[in-house]
Amino acid sequence: MTKKRVHEIAKDQGMSSKDVLTKLQAAGLDATAASSAVDEAAALKALGYGGLLEGGVGGGGDGARHRRRPHGLGRPGPARRAPAG
């Protein structure tokens, strides 16, 4: 049972803290602010990501949806010019 703050869950899911709070409260979880700590598995289940915890915990998926890319592997930047000369 891992506890995580609402704002951390929101950041991981690419959502606003306000939207996550609204959904958690609608699901009956006791979360009153972005700094509230909630059970991560219960929060993800309430958000509709029930079996997608990293490491396979929760009985489904390999967690790939929640892993971050290492630095430098994001979207490509603007094209660079070849050196003059």
SVG drawing of the C-alpha trace seen along z (x, -y; Angstrom):
<svg xmlns="http://www.w3.org/2000/svg" viewBox="-19 -29 54 39">
<polyline fill="none" stroke="black" stroke-width="0.4" points="0.0,0.0 2.0,-2.9 0.9,-6.4 1.4,-9.2 0.4,-12.9 -2.4,-13.9 -0.3,-16.4 2.3,-13.7 -0.4,-11.4 -1.7,-14.3 1.7,-15.0 2.3,-11.3 -1.0,-11.1 -0.7,-14.4 -3.8,-15.8 -4.4,-18.9 -4.5,-18.4 -8.0,-19.9 -9.3,-17.3 -7.7,-14.4 -9.1,-15.7 -12.6,-15.9 -12.4,-12.3 -10.9,-11.0 -13.6,-12.6 -16.3,-11.3 -14.9,-7.8 -15.1,-8.3 -11.4,-8.7 -10.5,-11.1 -8.6,-13.8 -9.1,-17.4 -6.1,-19.1 -3.3,-18.5 -1.0,-17.8 -3.2,-15.0 -1.6,-11.6 -3.7,-8.8 -3.2,-5.1 -1.7,-5.1 -3.4,-1.9 -6.9,-3.1 -6.3,-6.5 -5.3,-4.9 -8.3,-2.6 -10.5,-5.7 -9.0,-7.4 -9.5,-4.4 -6.0,-3.0 -6.8,0.0 -4.3,2.6 -1.6,0.5 0.8,-0.1 4.5,0.0 6.1,3.3 3.0,5.3 1.4,4.7 -2.3,4.8 -2.7,7.7 -2.3,6.2 0.0,4.6 3.7,4.0 3.4,0.4 4.9,-1.0 2.2,-3.7 3.5,-5.2 7.2,-5.2 9.0,-8.4 11.4,-8.7 15.1,-9.3 16.4,-12.8 17.2,-13.4 14.6,-10.9 11.6,-13.2 10.3,-15.0 13.0,-16.0 14.0,-19.6 14.3,-22.0 16.5,-20.9 20.1,-22.0 22.0,-23.6 25.2,-22.0 28.3,-24.0 29.3,-26.5 32.5,-25.9"/>
</svg>
